[in-house]
Amino acid sequence: SFDSGKIHALLGKNGSGKSTLVKCFAGAIQPTSGRMYLDDEQISFSSPAEANARGIAIVYQEMSLVQSLTVTENIFLGRMPKKRSGIVDWGSAYGKAAELLKKMNVDIDPKGIVSRLSMWQCQVLEITKAMSRNPRVLILDEPTSALAAHEVNKVFEVLRSLKKQDVIIIYISHKLHEIPEIADTVTVLRDSVLIGMEEMSR
C-alpha cells in the first residue's frame, strides 16, 4: 500500500521480487494471482502502453534519452505540440518544457542539447519526461546508480519537490545508505513475500 505525497522505498535482495512487482504495475507482465487497486479501483493492464495511459510512469535504470536532440524534444518525443497545419509548434513546446522544468525546481535550458548535460541533469530530464504525462504513480528504478555523491543530492532535491504534486512515488534502490535521507516509508520484499512496511523516522 502506497500513499501520494510520500516517497516509498521498495527494498529487497536481488531475486526478492521487486522487478517482477514493478513489471506487474507497468503492464509488462500479468500477475498470476492477487489484485491491484488505484484509488480503490481495481486495475489490470495488458500492455505497458495501457498502464502508461492509466497514469503509471516508470523511470528505468537505463536512460532512454536521445543525445542529439534537445531537452524539449526528449520530453515530448513522439508527441510534440503541433499547429493546425500539422507542423511542430515550437513556441508551445519550449514553453511547456520550461514550465515542467520549473516545477522540478531545476535550471535546465529547454533548447539545450542533451549530450551537453551532466549525468544528474539527464536523470532529472528522464523524471521530467515521465512527469509530463501527469502520472498518478511514478516508479523510479535505481535512479542514482550512475551518479556521483554530489549529483545524488541534486536529484534528491528534485524528488522532494515532487511530493507536493500529489503523485505516488515508489523508489527502488540497493544503496541502503540513501534510504534514511530520501524515503518516508520502507517496504521490504523477501522471496516475493511482503516482510513489512515501516515509517522512516527523521
GUDO-351001 format. One line per 3 residues: number of its first residue (from 0); their letters; for each residue z negated, y, x negated of C-alpha. Coordinates in nm, 4 decimals, decimal comma. Each point is the difference from the previous one (the first is absolute). Example, Ala and Ser with C-alpha at 12.3 -4.5 7.8 and 13.67 -1.06 7.14 Angstrom:
REM residues 2
0> as> -0,7800:-0,4500:-1,2300 | 0,0660:0,3440:-0,1370
***
This chain:
REM residues 202
0> sfd> 0,0000:0,0000:0,0000 | 0,1043:0,3360:-0,1434 | -0,0631:0,3533:0,1327
3> sgk> 0,2105:0,3108:-0,0523 | -0,1340:0,2837:-0,2111 | -0,1267:-0,2382:-0,2666
6> iha> 0,1305:-0,1755:-0,3083 | -0,0558:-0,3755:0,0313 | 0,0103:-0,2062:-0,3201
9> llg> 0,1367:-0,3526:0,0485 | -0,1211:-0,2174:-0,2873 | 0,0216:-0,3592:-0,1177
12> kng> 0,1184:-0,2105:-0,2916 | 0,3639:-0,0978:-0,0434 | 0,0798:-0,2515:0,2726
15> sgk> -0,2769:0,1222:0,2299 | 0,2473:0,0966:0,2738 | 0,0313:0,3776:-0,0425
18> stl> 0,3774:-0,0004:-0,0389 | 0,0481:-0,2480:0,2841 | -0,2129:0,2108:0,2332
21> vkc> 0,1920:0,3140:-0,0917 | 0,3321:-0,1791:0,0521 | -0,1182:-0,0934:0,3501
24> fag> -0,0805:0,3653:0,0664 | 0,3422:0,0963:-0,1355 | 0,1994:-0,2506:0,2033
27> aiq> 0,1249:-0,1756:-0,3139 | -0,1578:-0,3278:0,1130 | -0,1411:-0,1154:0,3331
30> pts> -0,3638:-0,1106:0,0185 | -0,0527:-0,3682:0,0858 | -0,3148:0,0797:0,1992
33> grm> -0,2138:0,2923:0,1095 | 0,0919:0,3340:0,1564 | 0,0514:0,3542:-0,1245
36> yld> -0,0970:0,3096:0,1963 | 0,0739:0,3684:-0,0504 | -0,1913:0,2418:0,2247
39> deq> -0,1034:-0,2954:0,2212 | 0,3658:-0,0982:0,0492 | 0,1040:-0,3448:-0,1209
42> isf> 0,2878:0,0281:-0,2462 | 0,2433:-0,2407:-0,1659 | 0,3096:0,0707:-0,2033
45> ssp> 0,3111:-0,2053:-0,0635 | 0,1156:0,2151:-0,2943 | -0,1168:0,2736:-0,2398
48> aea> 0,2261:0,2477:0,1803 | -0,1789:-0,0713:0,3268 | -0,3420:0,0444:-0,1628
51> nar> 0,1168:0,3240:-0,1584 | 0,1232:0,1274:0,3349 | -0,3422:-0,0742:0,1502
54> gia> -0,1769:0,2059:-0,2645 | -0,0833:-0,2428:-0,2812 | 0,0940:0,1457:-0,3403
57> ivy> -0,0440:-0,1766:-0,3344 | 0,0220:0,1443:-0,3502 | 0,0622:-0,2955:-0,2296
60> qem> -0,1021:-0,0297:-0,3632 | 0,3649:0,0120:-0,1123 | 0,1409:0,3468:0,0601
63> slv> 0,3239:0,0289:0,1973 | 0,1037:0,3533:-0,0936 | 0,3580:0,0895:-0,0981
66> qsl> -0,0459:0,1779:-0,3315 | 0,3254:0,2000:0,0111 | -0,0680:0,1546:0,3417
69> tvt> -0,2219:0,2911:0,0954 | -0,3524:-0,0226:0,1390 | 0,1307:0,0974:0,3452
72> eni> 0,2812:-0,2579:-0,0062 | -0,2501:-0,2721:-0,0872 | -0,2398:0,0966:0,2804
75> flg> 0,2749:-0,0083:0,2640 | 0,2260:-0,2637:-0,1567 | 0,2288:-0,1392:0,2704
78> rmp> -0,1244:0,2477:0,2614 | 0,0800:0,3464:-0,1329 | -0,0128:0,2773:0,2643
81> kkr> 0,3529:0,0862:0,1148 | 0,1695:0,2829:0,1811 | 0,2039:-0,0544:0,3161
84> sgi> 0,3108:-0,0178:-0,2134 | -0,1452:-0,3071:-0,1717 | -0,0506:0,1566:-0,3435
87> vdw> -0,3418:0,0004:-0,1663 | -0,2252:0,2907:0,0992 | -0,1357:0,0752:-0,3464
90> gsa> -0,2090:0,2965:0,1134 | -0,1813:-0,2134:0,2548 | -0,0367:-0,2890:-0,2454
93> ygk> -0,1528:0,2136:-0,2763 | -0,2259:0,1754:0,2502 | -0,1320:-0,3255:0,1468
96> aae> -0,0518:-0,1480:-0,3476 | -0,1920:0,3084:-0,1137 | -0,2207:-0,0214:0,3093
99> llk> -0,0761:-0,3677:-0,0632 | -0,0836:0,0632:-0,3665 | -0,2282:0,2880:0,1019
102> kmn> -0,1881:-0,2390:0,2308 | -0,0420:-0,2286:-0,2990 | -0,1525:0,2950:-0,1871
105> vdi> 0,2373:-0,0319:-0,2967 | 0,2322:0,2431:-0,1740 | 0,3248:-0,1948:-0,0309
108> dpk> 0,3405:0,1713:0,0259 | 0,1968:-0,1464:0,2953 | 0,3213:0,0736:-0,1917
111> giv> -0,1192:-0,1639:-0,3221 | 0,1663:-0,3126:-0,1376 | -0,2274:-0,3045:0,0173
114> srl> 0,0762:-0,1131:-0,3563 | -0,1793:0,3131:-0,1235 | -0,3244:-0,0762:0,1838
117> smw> -0,3097:-0,1519:-0,1585 | -0,1211:-0,3440:0,1073 | -0,2757:0,1367:0,2228
120> qcq> 0,2460:0,2377:0,1678 | 0,2328:-0,2935:0,0692 | -0,2901:-0,1913:0,1574
123> vle> -0,0875:0,3009:0,2166 | 0,3668:0,0279:0,0969 | -0,0033:-0,3652:0,1140
126> itk> -0,3040:0,0776:0,2166 | 0,1658:0,3167:0,1347 | 0,3102:-0,2017:0,0863
129> ams> -0,2159:-0,2422:0,1989 | -0,1917:0,2818:0,1709 | 0,3258:0,1718:0,1025
132> rnp> 0,0294:-0,2625:0,2744 | -0,3370:0,0992:0,1494 | -0,1516:-0,3467:-0,0356
135> rvl> -0,3124:-0,1172:0,1791 | -0,0811:-0,2379:-0,2863 | 0,0653:0,0645:-0,3710
138> ild> -0,0396:-0,2971:-0,2350 | -0,0114:0,0675:-0,3742 | 0,0597:-0,3004:-0,2268
141> ept> -0,1412:0,0624:-0,3495 | 0,0986:0,3715:0,0025 | -0,1626:0,0754:-0,3369
144> sal> 0,1144:-0,3059:-0,1972 | 0,2472:0,1946:-0,2141 | -0,2015:0,3221:-0,0335
147> aah> -0,2128:0,1400:-0,2820 | -0,3604:0,0958:0,0756 | 0,0706:0,3730:0,0402
150> evn> 0,2908:-0,0801:0,2340 | -0,2175:-0,2233:0,2188 | -0,2265:0,2966:0,0790
153> kvf> 0,2981:0,2017:0,1205 | 0,1102:-0,2794:0,2354 | -0,3578:-0,0368:0,1270
156> evl> -0,0023:0,3701:0,0922 | 0,3106:-0,0597:0,2112 | -0,1494:-0,3064:0,1686
159> rsl> -0,3167:0,1887:0,0909 | 0,2099:0,2715:0,1658 | 0,1802:-0,2690:0,2034
162> kkq> -0,3250:-0,0968:0,1725 | 0,0303:0,3188:0,2063 | 0,3328:-0,1136:0,1495
165> dvi> -0,1384:-0,2635:0,2415 | 0,1588:-0,2961:-0,1753 | -0,1503:-0,3395:-0,0874
168> iiy> 0,0156:-0,0401:-0,3793 | -0,0261:-0,3482:-0,1513 | -0,0321:0,0043:-0,3784
171> ish> 0,0657:-0,3156:-0,2049 | -0,1086:-0,0012:-0,3630 | -0,1221:-0,2295:-0,2771
174> klh> -0,1578:0,2952:-0,1829 | -0,3527:-0,0450:0,1315 | -0,1340:0,3006:-0,1929
177> eip> 0,2176:0,2257:0,2175 | -0,1379:-0,1230:0,3318 | -0,3328:0,1889:0,0103
180> eia> 0,1886:0,3213:-0,0748 | 0,2677:-0,0233:0,2702 | -0,0987:-0,2506:0,2725
183> dtv> -0,2110:0,0584:0,3112 | -0,0157:-0,3695:0,0890 | 0,0668:-0,3265:-0,1841
186> tvl> 0,1430:-0,3137:0,1617 | -0,0047:-0,3185:-0,2109 | 0,2174:-0,3088:0,0435
189> rds> -0,0531:-0,3362:-0,1711 | 0,2346:-0,2951:0,0542 | 0,1527:0,1792:0,3016
192> vli> -0,3407:0,0370:0,1661 | -0,1784:0,3261:0,0766 | -0,3162:0,0080:-0,2124
195> gme> -0,1236:0,3302:0,1363 | 0,0401:0,3746:0,0364 | -0,2388:0,2576:-0,1404
198> ems> -0,0305:0,3767:0,0175 | 0,0086:0,1639:-0,3424 | -0,2979:0,2180:-0,0833
201> r> 0,0619:0,3132:-0,2029
***
